[in-house]
Amino acid sequence: MRVLAVDPGLTRCGVGVVDGVPGRKLSLVEVGVIRTPSSDPTPRRLVVVEDEMRQWFARHRPEAVAIERVFADTNVSTVMGTAQVTGIVMILAERLGLPVTLHTPTEVKAAVSGSGRADKAQVTTMVTRLLGLDTPPKPADAADALALAICHVWRGGTQNRLEEARRDVLARTGSRGSGIPRRVPPGAAPPVQRLRAATTQTSRARAATDRPQPPHPGAQPR
């Protein structure tokens, strides 16, 4: 599975692409950071992020997208920029029909280092070791993106398969409901066949009711 992971940010947006499956060795495809100058207007910075993210998607054709979940803090402007970049990545992934999963920083740290309280240095060390890199990825945004990708390979594979199965069911049945198929008792006919049988029985009952009945013996003609 090829995962494109994004550590969203408006000034620095970490992006990492990793190949791998649970239980096997992971391999680095590419890692980098998208930068925009803080002196530029926000709309222009968002366009730069979108343009570069499009290139990442086109260049690597990922099978899944992982994004770090945004948490509010005292710096409102930072949170807003992070949320805006997250939205851009989500839109690009959705247009390509790719599943998107959000992972919290604690989940990523626990998956990579075994502790949800690991610091950035410990996470970077584990990322370097797990991917077999000669040197640690820098800056920290790049290392965080790779840690996110590793977390998704190990934890998000099952979620992706469930989502793909759900979409497949919806596509085949044309259902617009919750997407959760109702349980059918063993040996019962499929829903479509049961519906047809019920319709046929109703039609027959109506026809029998509308058919003229023979006069009762001994009844006087009107």
GROMACS elastic network, one bead per residue, 0.5 to 0.9 nm:
[ bonds ]
;  ai    aj funct       b0    kb
    1    18     6  0.82384   500
    1    19     6  0.56627   500
    1    20     6  0.54366   500
    1    21     6  0.59754   500
    1    62     6  0.79555   500
    1    63     6  0.63192   500
    1    64     6  0.77083   500
    1   153     6  0.72757   500
    1   157     6  0.82297   500
    2    17     6  0.69521   500
    2    18     6  0.57704   500
    2    20     6  0.66168   500
    2    21     6  0.87097   500
    2    29     6  0.88436   500
    2    60     6  0.83957   500
    2    61     6  0.80369   500
    2    62     6  0.50681   500
    2    63     6  0.53323   500
    2    64     6  0.66348   500
    2    65     6  0.87824   500
    2   149     6  0.89244   500
    2   153     6  0.82450   500
    3    16     6  0.80978   500
    3    17     6  0.55819   500
    3    18     6  0.54545   500
    3    19     6  0.64578   500
    3    20     6  0.82913   500
    3    62     6  0.54948   500
    3    63     6  0.60613   500
    3    65     6  0.56826   500
    3    66     6  0.70114   500
    3   149     6  0.59153   500
    3   150     6  0.83684   500
    3   152     6  0.74447   500
    3   153     6  0.71044   500
    4    15     6  0.71783   500
    4    16     6  0.58273   500
    4    18     6  0.67722   500
    4    56     6  0.84298   500
    4    57     6  0.79983   500
    4    60     6  0.82688   500
    4    61     6  0.86733   500
    4    62     6  0.58208   500
    4    63     6  0.78797   500
    4    64     6  0.64067   500
    4    66     6  0.63019   500
    4    67     6  0.86299   500
    4   145     6  0.86158   500
    4   146     6  0.88620   500
    4   149     6  0.65465   500
    5    14     6  0.81469   500
    5    15     6  0.57615   500
    5    16     6  0.52425   500
    5    17     6  0.62444   500
    5    18     6  0.81941   500
    5    64     6  0.84740   500
    5    65     6  0.57186   500
    5    67     6  0.57355   500
    5    68     6  0.80965   500
    5   145     6  0.55095   500
    5   146     6  0.68596   500
    5   147     6  0.85629   500
    5   148     6  0.59842   500
    5   149     6  0.50100   500
    5   150     6  0.88054   500
    5   152     6  0.83377   500
    6     9     6  0.89275   500
    6    13     6  0.70325   500
    6    14     6  0.56880   500
    6    16     6  0.66161   500
    6    17     6  0.89707   500
    6    65     6  0.78593   500
    6    66     6  0.63327   500
    6    68     6  0.66691   500
    6    86     6  0.82896   500
    6    89     6  0.80848   500
    6   142     6  0.89109   500
    6   144     6  0.84419   500
    6   145     6  0.53872   500
    6   146     6  0.84483   500
    6   148     6  0.75220   500
    6   149     6  0.81681   500
    7    12     6  0.86721   500
    7    13     6  0.57778   500
    7    15     6  0.64005   500
    7    16     6  0.86072   500
    7    66     6  0.87782   500
    7    67     6  0.62031   500
    7    68     6  0.55619   500
    7    69     6  0.87603   500
    7    82     6  0.87681   500
    7    86     6  0.87027   500
    7   141     6  0.64584   500
    7   142     6  0.78279   500
    7   144     6  0.64177   500
    7   145     6  0.50973   500
    7   146     6  0.88668   500
    7   148     6  0.77042   500
    8    12     6  0.76284   500
    8    14     6  0.65191   500
    8    15     6  0.82937   500
    8    67     6  0.72199   500
    8    68     6  0.69165   500
    8    69     6  0.87972   500
    8    70     6  0.83541   500
    8    81     6  0.83769   500
    8    82     6  0.53385   500
    8    83     6  0.76753   500
    8    84     6  0.86664   500
    8    85     6  0.58292   500
    8    86     6  0.59379   500
    8    89     6  0.87195   500
    8   141     6  0.86994   500
    8   145     6  0.87830   500
    9    12     6  0.52163   500
    9    14     6  0.75823   500
    9    34     6  0.87323   500
    9    35     6  0.87618   500
    9    78     6  0.76881   500
    9    79     6  0.85451   500
    9    81     6  0.61967   500
    9    83     6  0.80664   500
    9    84     6  0.84972   500
    9    85     6  0.63455   500
    9    86     6  0.81555   500
    9   141     6  0.88693   500
   10    13     6  0.62428   500
   10    34     6  0.84432   500
   10    35     6  0.73240   500
   10    36     6  0.66084   500
   10    37     6  0.87516   500
   10    38     6  0.82775   500
   10    42     6  0.85505   500
   10    45     6  0.72286   500
   10    46     6  0.74436   500
   10    49     6  0.77796   500
   10    78     6  0.77974   500
   10    80     6  0.89524   500
   10    81     6  0.51995   500
   10    82     6  0.60573   500
   10    84     6  0.80655   500
   10    85     6  0.65404   500
   11    34     6  0.78673   500
   11    35     6  0.53992   500
   11    36     6  0.50695   500
   11    37     6  0.63950   500
   11    38     6  0.63864   500
   11    45     6  0.84391   500
   11    81     6  0.83237   500
   12    33     6  0.61761   500
   12    34     6  0.56909   500
   12    36     6  0.68743   500
   12   141     6  0.70906   500
   13    32     6  0.84283   500
   13    33     6  0.53526   500
   13    35     6  0.64527   500
   13    36     6  0.88107   500
   13    49     6  0.81286   500
   13    82     6  0.87072   500
   13    85     6  0.82586   500
   13   141     6  0.67011   500
   13   142     6  0.80917   500
   13   145     6  0.87290   500
   14    31     6  0.77257   500
   14    32     6  0.60691   500
   14    34     6  0.64470   500
   14    35     6  0.88570   500
   14   139     6  0.85908   500
   14   140     6  0.82621   500
   14   143     6  0.78111   500
   14   144     6  0.71123   500
   14   145     6  0.54027   500
   14   146     6  0.84994   500
   15    30     6  0.82521   500
   15    31     6  0.57388   500
   15    32     6  0.54055   500
   15    33     6  0.58584   500
   15    34     6  0.74987   500
   15    53     6  0.86435   500
   15    56     6  0.84810   500
   15   141     6  0.79050   500
   15   142     6  0.62199   500
   15   143     6  0.89631   500
   15   144     6  0.86240   500
   15   145     6  0.53742   500
   15   146     6  0.74985   500
   16    28     6  0.81058   500
   16    29     6  0.77446   500
   16    30     6  0.58680   500
   16    32     6  0.64558   500
   16    33     6  0.85709   500
   16   142     6  0.67331   500
   16   143     6  0.82119   500
   16   144     6  0.85748   500
   16   145     6  0.51413   500
   16   146     6  0.50730   500
   16   147     6  0.86209   500
   16   148     6  0.82988   500
   16   149     6  0.68131   500
   17    27     6  0.89402   500
   17    28     6  0.65033   500
   17    29     6  0.53258   500
   17    30     6  0.53097   500
   17    31     6  0.62689   500
   17    56     6  0.89220   500
   17    60     6  0.77786   500
   17    62     6  0.78499   500
   17   145     6  0.82916   500
   17   146     6  0.70623   500
   17   149     6  0.68225   500
   18    26     6  0.69753   500
   18    27     6  0.58062   500
   18    29     6  0.53945   500
   18    30     6  0.73008   500
   18    31     6  0.86798   500
   18   131     6  0.88089   500
   18   146     6  0.72053   500
   18   149     6  0.61499   500
   18   150     6  0.71265   500
   18   153     6  0.83279   500
   19    25     6  0.89056   500
   19    26     6  0.59265   500
   19    27     6  0.52952   500
   19    28     6  0.65023   500
   19    29     6  0.68100   500
   19   149     6  0.87799   500
   19   150     6  0.88271   500
   19   153     6  0.81177   500
   20    23     6  0.86844   500
   20    24     6  0.66776   500
   20    25     6  0.65459   500
   20    27     6  0.64595   500
   20    28     6  0.89867   500
   20   150     6  0.82760   500
   20   153     6  0.64391   500
   20   154     6  0.86731   500
   21    24     6  0.57767   500
   21    25     6  0.76690   500
   21    26     6  0.73104   500
   21   153     6  0.59365   500
   21   154     6  0.70209   500
   21   157     6  0.79553   500
   22    25     6  0.82673   500
   22    26     6  0.87225   500
   22   153     6  0.63058   500
   22   154     6  0.50746   500
   22   155     6  0.81638   500
   22   157     6  0.79668   500
   23   154     6  0.80057   500
   25   130     6  0.77839   500
   25   131     6  0.77469   500
   26   130     6  0.69223   500
   26   131     6  0.57329   500
   26   132     6  0.84161   500
   26   150     6  0.77959   500
   26   153     6  0.87798   500
   27   130     6  0.85445   500
   27   131     6  0.55969   500
   27   132     6  0.78088   500
   28    31     6  0.77097   500
   28   131     6  0.62163   500
   28   132     6  0.85522   500
   28   133     6  0.83774   500
   28   146     6  0.82956   500
   29    60     6  0.83443   500
   30    60     6  0.87975   500
   31   137     6  0.80572   500
   31   142     6  0.62432   500
   31   143     6  0.83478   500
   31   145     6  0.78719   500
   31   146     6  0.73075   500
   32   137     6  0.89303   500
   32   138     6  0.85710   500
   32   139     6  0.88026   500
   32   141     6  0.84875   500
   32   142     6  0.57755   500
   32   145     6  0.87544   500
   33   139     6  0.80627   500
   33   141     6  0.69965   500
   33   142     6  0.61192   500
   34    48     6  0.85082   500
   34    49     6  0.66809   500
   34    52     6  0.72425   500
   34    53     6  0.83867   500
   35    45     6  0.87461   500
   35    48     6  0.85499   500
   35    49     6  0.78350   500
   36    39     6  0.86606   500
   36    40     6  0.76937   500
   36    44     6  0.89440   500
   36    45     6  0.57113   500
   36    46     6  0.84746   500
   36    48     6  0.72149   500
   36    49     6  0.76400   500
   37    40     6  0.57537   500
   37    41     6  0.89440   500
   37    45     6  0.74544   500
   38    41     6  0.77458   500
   38    42     6  0.81953   500
   38    45     6  0.81970   500
   39    42     6  0.88430   500
   40    43     6  0.84318   500
   40    44     6  0.66510   500
   40    45     6  0.64650   500
   41    44     6  0.55183   500
   41    45     6  0.64263   500
   41    46     6  0.88783   500
   42    45     6  0.50326   500
   42    46     6  0.61686   500
   42    47     6  0.86877   500
   42    81     6  0.83174   500
   43    46     6  0.51461   500
   43    47     6  0.63394   500
   43    48     6  0.88229   500
   44    47     6  0.51355   500
   44    48     6  0.64213   500
   44    49     6  0.88398   500
   45    48     6  0.51313   500
   45    49     6  0.63752   500
   45    50     6  0.87120   500
   46    49     6  0.50708   500
   46    50     6  0.61366   500
   46    51     6  0.86073   500
   46    81     6  0.87529   500
   46    84     6  0.77453   500
   46    85     6  0.70167   500
   46    88     6  0.80866   500
   47    50     6  0.50352   500
   47    51     6  0.60774   500
   47    52     6  0.86145   500
   48    51     6  0.52064   500
   48    52     6  0.62581   500
   48    53     6  0.85207   500
   49    52     6  0.53414   500
   49    53     6  0.60202   500
   49    54     6  0.85781   500
   49    85     6  0.73721   500
   49    88     6  0.81541   500
   50    53     6  0.50944   500
   50    54     6  0.61346   500
   50    55     6  0.87613   500
   50    85     6  0.81564   500
   50    88     6  0.64077   500
   50    89     6  0.76135   500
   50    92     6  0.83213   500
   51    54     6  0.52528   500
   51    55     6  0.66323   500
   52    55     6  0.51141   500
   52    56     6  0.64699   500
   52    57     6  0.88854   500
   53    57     6  0.63174   500
   53    58     6  0.86230   500
   53    88     6  0.86163   500
   53    89     6  0.72762   500
   53    92     6  0.81545   500
   54    57     6  0.51848   500
   54    58     6  0.61432   500
   54    59     6  0.84569   500
   54    89     6  0.88976   500
   54    92     6  0.72835   500
   55    58     6  0.50706   500
   55    59     6  0.58222   500
   55    60     6  0.84845   500
   56    59     6  0.51719   500
   56    60     6  0.61302   500
   56    61     6  0.79643   500
   57    60     6  0.55845   500
   57    61     6  0.53458   500
   57    62     6  0.66734   500
   57    92     6  0.83218   500
   57    93     6  0.82876   500
   58    61     6  0.56306   500
   58    62     6  0.86873   500
   59    62     6  0.89215   500
   62    65     6  0.71460   500
   62    98     6  0.79989   500
   63    98     6  0.63784   500
   63    99     6  0.77197   500
   64    93     6  0.83450   500
   64    98     6  0.56337   500
   64    99     6  0.53576   500
   64   100     6  0.63636   500
   64   101     6  0.80808   500
   64   152     6  0.87720   500
   64   157     6  0.89558   500
   64   160     6  0.77191   500
   65    89     6  0.86108   500
   65    90     6  0.84647   500
   65    93     6  0.70427   500
   65    98     6  0.68374   500
   65    99     6  0.62164   500
   65   101     6  0.64090   500
   65   102     6  0.87135   500
   65   149     6  0.83578   500
   65   152     6  0.85346   500
   66    99     6  0.85192   500
   66   100     6  0.58143   500
   66   102     6  0.58667   500
   66   103     6  0.71333   500
   66   145     6  0.88943   500
   66   148     6  0.68198   500
   66   149     6  0.65206   500
   66   151     6  0.88856   500
   66   152     6  0.65093   500
   66   156     6  0.85629   500
   67    70     6  0.88503   500
   67    86     6  0.72362   500
   67    89     6  0.82881   500
   67    90     6  0.86315   500
   67   100     6  0.74305   500
   67   101     6  0.63122   500
   67   103     6  0.63728   500
   67   104     6  0.87308   500
   67   145     6  0.83746   500
   67   148     6  0.73504   500
   67   149     6  0.86716   500
   68    86     6  0.84533   500
   68   101     6  0.85258   500
   68   102     6  0.55430   500
   68   103     6  0.51140   500
   68   104     6  0.58245   500
   68   105     6  0.67079   500
   68   108     6  0.85434   500
   68   144     6  0.89692   500
   68   145     6  0.82798   500
   68   148     6  0.70378   500
   69    83     6  0.89854   500
   69    86     6  0.85485   500
   69   101     6  0.89385   500
   69   102     6  0.52246   500
   69   103     6  0.54754   500
   69   104     6  0.50753   500
   69   105     6  0.73253   500
   70    79     6  0.72445   500
   70    82     6  0.69416   500
   70    83     6  0.65867   500
   70    86     6  0.82360   500
   70   102     6  0.87850   500
   70   104     6  0.78222   500
   71    79     6  0.73271   500
   71   104     6  0.85808   500
   72    75     6  0.79023   500
   72    76     6  0.74253   500
   72    78     6  0.89339   500
   72    79     6  0.59969   500
   72    80     6  0.89636   500
   73    76     6  0.67974   500
   73    78     6  0.85394   500
   73    79     6  0.71098   500
   74    78     6  0.89099   500
   74    79     6  0.86605   500
   75    78     6  0.55211   500
   75    79     6  0.65272   500
   75    80     6  0.88839   500
   76    79     6  0.51166   500
   76    80     6  0.61522   500
   76    81     6  0.86975   500
   77    80     6  0.50974   500
   77    81     6  0.62459   500
   77    82     6  0.86057   500
   78    81     6  0.52363   500
   78    82     6  0.61589   500
   78    83     6  0.85948   500
   79    82     6  0.51049   500
   79    83     6  0.60905   500
   79    84     6  0.85705   500
   80    83     6  0.51347   500
   80    84     6  0.61292   500
   80    85     6  0.87060   500
   81    84     6  0.50992   500
   81    85     6  0.62821   500
   81    86     6  0.85720   500
   82    85     6  0.52956   500
   82    86     6  0.61745   500
   82    87     6  0.87245   500
   83    87     6  0.62492   500
   83    88     6  0.88020   500
   84    87     6  0.51337   500
   84    88     6  0.64743   500
   84    89     6  0.89297   500
   85    88     6  0.50778   500
   85    89     6  0.63937   500
   85    90     6  0.86560   500
   86    89     6  0.52842   500
   86    90     6  0.61990   500
   86    91     6  0.87159   500
   87    90     6  0.50660   500
   87    91     6  0.61825   500
   87    92     6  0.86930   500
   88    91     6  0.52548   500
   88    92     6  0.63273   500
   88    93     6  0.86911   500
   89    92     6  0.52201   500
   89    93     6  0.61571   500
   89    94     6  0.85582   500
   90    93     6  0.51783   500
   90    94     6  0.60336   500
   90    95     6  0.85924   500
   90   100     6  0.68838   500
   91    94     6  0.51330   500
   91    95     6  0.61549   500
   91    96     6  0.86913   500
   92    95     6  0.53030   500
   92    96     6  0.65150   500
   92    97     6  0.88387   500
   92    98     6  0.87415   500
   93    96     6  0.51812   500
   93    97     6  0.62459   500
   93    98     6  0.51193   500
   93    99     6  0.71388   500
   93   100     6  0.69943   500
   94    98     6  0.56945   500
   94    99     6  0.72437   500
   94   100     6  0.78030   500
   95    98     6  0.76849   500
   99   160     6  0.65784   500
   99   163     6  0.75812   500
   99   164     6  0.81313   500
  100   160     6  0.84622   500
  101   152     6  0.80169   500
  101   156     6  0.73990   500
  101   159     6  0.83741   500
  101   160     6  0.83634   500
  103   106     6  0.81877   500
  103   107     6  0.62229   500
  103   108     6  0.66873   500
  103   148     6  0.74418   500
  103   151     6  0.81650   500
  103   152     6  0.78892   500
  104   107     6  0.52151   500
  104   108     6  0.64314   500
  104   109     6  0.87869   500
  105   108     6  0.51055   500
  105   109     6  0.61669   500
  105   110     6  0.85700   500
  105   116     6  0.78663   500
  105   148     6  0.83554   500
  106   109     6  0.51714   500
  106   110     6  0.60794   500
  106   111     6  0.85161   500
  106   115     6  0.81081   500
  106   117     6  0.69614   500
  106   118     6  0.85575   500
  107   110     6  0.52025   500
  107   111     6  0.60778   500
  107   112     6  0.86376   500
  107   115     6  0.88865   500
  107   116     6  0.64659   500
  107   148     6  0.89082   500
  107   151     6  0.75883   500
  108   111     6  0.51799   500
  108   112     6  0.61865   500
  108   113     6  0.83864   500
  108   116     6  0.75106   500
  108   123     6  0.89099   500
  108   144     6  0.86266   500
  108   147     6  0.64109   500
  108   148     6  0.57245   500
  108   149     6  0.88035   500
  108   150     6  0.81574   500
  108   151     6  0.54510   500
  108   152     6  0.82920   500
  109   112     6  0.53341   500
  109   113     6  0.57029   500
  109   114     6  0.69018   500
  109   115     6  0.60386   500
  109   117     6  0.69338   500
  109   118     6  0.60341   500
  109   119     6  0.81827   500
  109   120     6  0.88134   500
  109   122     6  0.89199   500
  109   123     6  0.65516   500
  109   147     6  0.76685   500
  109   148     6  0.86046   500
  109   151     6  0.82751   500
  110   113     6  0.54718   500
  110   117     6  0.76101   500
  110   118     6  0.76746   500
  110   151     6  0.85619   500
  111   114     6  0.57335   500
  111   115     6  0.76349   500
  111   116     6  0.80072   500
  111   147     6  0.84329   500
  111   148     6  0.89473   500
  111   150     6  0.78856   500
  111   151     6  0.54388   500
  111   152     6  0.88385   500
  111   154     6  0.75972   500
  111   155     6  0.78531   500
  112   115     6  0.80107   500
  112   123     6  0.67025   500
  112   126     6  0.64585   500
  112   127     6  0.70978   500
  112   130     6  0.84453   500
  112   147     6  0.64801   500
  112   148     6  0.85753   500
  112   150     6  0.71045   500
  112   151     6  0.64576   500
  113   116     6  0.77862   500
  113   118     6  0.68706   500
  113   122     6  0.71506   500
  113   123     6  0.62115   500
  113   125     6  0.89130   500
  113   126     6  0.62261   500
  113   127     6  0.86146   500
  114   117     6  0.89523   500
  114   118     6  0.81613   500
  115   118     6  0.55357   500
  116   119     6  0.89083   500
  118   121     6  0.80787   500
  118   122     6  0.59923   500
  118   123     6  0.65822   500
  119   122     6  0.54455   500
  119   123     6  0.63784   500
  119   124     6  0.87563   500
  120   123     6  0.50511   500
  120   124     6  0.60448   500
  120   125     6  0.85301   500
  120   140     6  0.73518   500
  120   143     6  0.85566   500
  120   144     6  0.80881   500
  121   124     6  0.51519   500
  121   125     6  0.61716   500
  121   126     6  0.87254   500
  121   140     6  0.87493   500
  122   125     6  0.50974   500
  122   126     6  0.62924   500
  122   127     6  0.86452   500
  123   126     6  0.52214   500
  123   127     6  0.61347   500
  123   128     6  0.86066   500
  123   143     6  0.77379   500
  123   144     6  0.77557   500
  123   147     6  0.71883   500
  124   127     6  0.50896   500
  124   128     6  0.61439   500
  124   129     6  0.86310   500
  124   136     6  0.64912   500
  124   137     6  0.72143   500
  124   138     6  0.87949   500
  124   140     6  0.76476   500
  124   143     6  0.57097   500
  124   144     6  0.75637   500
  124   146     6  0.89769   500
  124   147     6  0.78583   500
  125   128     6  0.52006   500
  125   129     6  0.62997   500
  125   130     6  0.86782   500
  125   136     6  0.68814   500
  126   129     6  0.50157   500
  126   130     6  0.59189   500
  126   131     6  0.84418   500
  126   147     6  0.84740   500
  127   130     6  0.51694   500
  127   131     6  0.60542   500
  127   132     6  0.82403   500
  127   133     6  0.82546   500
  127   136     6  0.78059   500
  127   137     6  0.82711   500
  127   143     6  0.69906   500
  127   144     6  0.87101   500
  127   146     6  0.69168   500
  127   147     6  0.60162   500
  127   150     6  0.80848   500
  128   131     6  0.55335   500
  128   132     6  0.58969   500
  128   133     6  0.50667   500
  128   134     6  0.74442   500
  128   135     6  0.69366   500
  128   136     6  0.53466   500
  128   137     6  0.71306   500
  128   143     6  0.84646   500
  129   132     6  0.50470   500
  129   133     6  0.65190   500
  129   134     6  0.87519   500
  129   136     6  0.87503   500
  130   133     6  0.79522   500
  130   150     6  0.86203   500
  131   150     6  0.89438   500
  132   135     6  0.89666   500
  133   136     6  0.67556   500
  133   137     6  0.81589   500
  135   138     6  0.88608   500
  136   139     6  0.89916   500
  136   143     6  0.77551   500
  137   140     6  0.73894   500
  137   141     6  0.89070   500
  137   142     6  0.61893   500
  137   143     6  0.53353   500
  137   146     6  0.86266   500
  138   141     6  0.72899   500
  138   142     6  0.58025   500
  138   143     6  0.63187   500
  139   142     6  0.55554   500
  139   143     6  0.67829   500
  139   144     6  0.89072   500
  140   143     6  0.50566   500
  140   144     6  0.60533   500
  140   145     6  0.86049   500
  141   144     6  0.50506   500
  141   145     6  0.62434   500
  141   146     6  0.87947   500
  142   145     6  0.51651   500
  142   146     6  0.64316   500
  142   147     6  0.87140   500
  143   146     6  0.51925   500
  143   147     6  0.61788   500
  143   148     6  0.86011   500
  144   147     6  0.50219   500
  144   148     6  0.61404   500
  144   149     6  0.86771   500
  145   148     6  0.50398   500
  145   149     6  0.63043   500
  145   150     6  0.87507   500
  146   150     6  0.62080   500
  146   151     6  0.85430   500
  147   150     6  0.51119   500
  147   151     6  0.61223   500
  147   152     6  0.86441   500
  148   151     6  0.50465   500
  148   152     6  0.62495   500
  148   153     6  0.87564   500
  149   152     6  0.51372   500
  149   153     6  0.62940   500
  149   154     6  0.87595   500
  150   153     6  0.51799   500
  150   154     6  0.63574   500
  150   155     6  0.85156   500
  151   154     6  0.53059   500
  151   155     6  0.58306   500
  151   156     6  0.73508   500
  152   155     6  0.50384   500
  152   157     6  0.68524   500
  153   156     6  0.57648   500
  153   157     6  0.58989   500
  154   157     6  0.66470   500
  154   158     6  0.88909   500
  155   158     6  0.69855   500
  155   159     6  0.78180   500
  156   159     6  0.51499   500
  156   160     6  0.62148   500
  156   161     6  0.87798   500
  157   160     6  0.51959   500
  157   161     6  0.63840   500
  157   162     6  0.87972   500
  158   161     6  0.51849   500
  158   162     6  0.62983   500
  158   163     6  0.86666   500
  159   162     6  0.51955   500
  159   163     6  0.61996   500
  159   164     6  0.86384   500
  160   163     6  0.50849   500
  160   164     6  0.60915   500
  160   165     6  0.85453   500
  161   164     6  0.50817   500
  161   165     6  0.61109   500
  161   166     6  0.85636   500
  162   165     6  0.50946   500
  162   166     6  0.61498   500
  162   167     6  0.86675   500
  163   166     6  0.50185   500
  163   167     6  0.61957   500
  163   168     6  0.85422   500
  164   167     6  0.51293   500
  164   168     6  0.60917   500
  164   169     6  0.86652   500
  165   168     6  0.50219   500
  165   169     6  0.62460   500
  165   170     6  0.86949   500
  166   169     6  0.52045   500
  166   170     6  0.63158   500
  166   171     6  0.86486   500
  166   179     6  0.62320   500
  166   180     6  0.75378   500
  166   181     6  0.89567   500
  167   170     6  0.50738   500
  167   171     6  0.60492   500
  167   172     6  0.86192   500
  167   179     6  0.78680   500
  168   171     6  0.50646   500
  168   172     6  0.61903   500
  168   173     6  0.85838   500
  169   172     6  0.52601   500
  169   173     6  0.60534   500
  169   174     6  0.80554   500
  169   175     6  0.81111   500
  169   179     6  0.74623   500
  169   180     6  0.88185   500
  169   181     6  0.81556   500
  170   173     6  0.53096   500
  170   174     6  0.53612   500
  170   175     6  0.52663   500
  170   176     6  0.72611   500
  170   177     6  0.86215   500
  170   179     6  0.63256   500
  171   174     6  0.53614   500
  171   175     6  0.75088   500
  172   175     6  0.81539   500
  173   176     6  0.89311   500
  175   178     6  0.82834   500
  175   179     6  0.71270   500
  176   179     6  0.71943   500
  177   180     6  0.77575   500
  178   181     6  0.82392   500
  181   184     6  0.87940   500
  184   187     6  0.83630   500
  184   188     6  0.65204   500
  184   189     6  0.83098   500
  184   190     6  0.78067   500
  184   191     6  0.84304   500
  185   188     6  0.55626   500
  185   189     6  0.88135   500
  186   189     6  0.88311   500
  188   191     6  0.86983   500
  188   194     6  0.86696   500
  189   192     6  0.81211   500
  189   193     6  0.61168   500
  189   194     6  0.60798   500
  190   193     6  0.54505   500
  190   194     6  0.63350   500
  190   195     6  0.87646   500
  191   194     6  0.50924   500
  191   195     6  0.61435   500
  191   196     6  0.86835   500
  192   195     6  0.51168   500
  192   196     6  0.62784   500
  192   197     6  0.86859   500
  193   196     6  0.50981   500
  193   197     6  0.61451   500
  193   198     6  0.85811   500
  194   197     6  0.51196   500
  194   198     6  0.61416   500
  194   199     6  0.86002   500
  195   198     6  0.51545   500
  195   199     6  0.61889   500
  195   200     6  0.86707   500
  196   199     6  0.50671   500
  196   200     6  0.61754   500
  196   201     6  0.86717   500
  197   200     6  0.51133   500
  197   201     6  0.62302   500
  197   202     6  0.86444   500
  198   201     6  0.51972   500
  198   202     6  0.62363   500
  198   203     6  0.87127   500
  199   202     6  0.51461   500
  199   203     6  0.62352   500
  199   204     6  0.87211   500
  200   203     6  0.51439   500
  200   204     6  0.62474   500
  200   205     6  0.86455   500
  201   204     6  0.51848   500
  201   205     6  0.61871   500
  201   206     6  0.86952   500
  202   205     6  0.51416   500
  202   206     6  0.62690   500
  202   207     6  0.86818   500
  203   206     6  0.51884   500
  203   207     6  0.62019   500
  203   208     6  0.87081   500
  204   207     6  0.50611   500
  204   208     6  0.62026   500
  204   209     6  0.86424   500
  205   208     6  0.52106   500
  205   209     6  0.63083   500
  205   210     6  0.87990   500
  206   209     6  0.51001   500
  206   210     6  0.62441   500
  206   211     6  0.86845   500
  207   210     6  0.51984   500
  207   211     6  0.61323   500
  208   211     6  0.53163   500
  208   212     6  0.86245   500
  209   212     6  0.81013   500
  209   213     6  0.88592   500
  210   213     6  0.87544   500
  213   216     6  0.87594   500
  214   217     6  0.89403   500
  215   218     6  0.84316   500
  215   219     6  0.67816   500
  215   221     6  0.88742   500
  216   219     6  0.55787   500
  217   220     6  0.88483   500
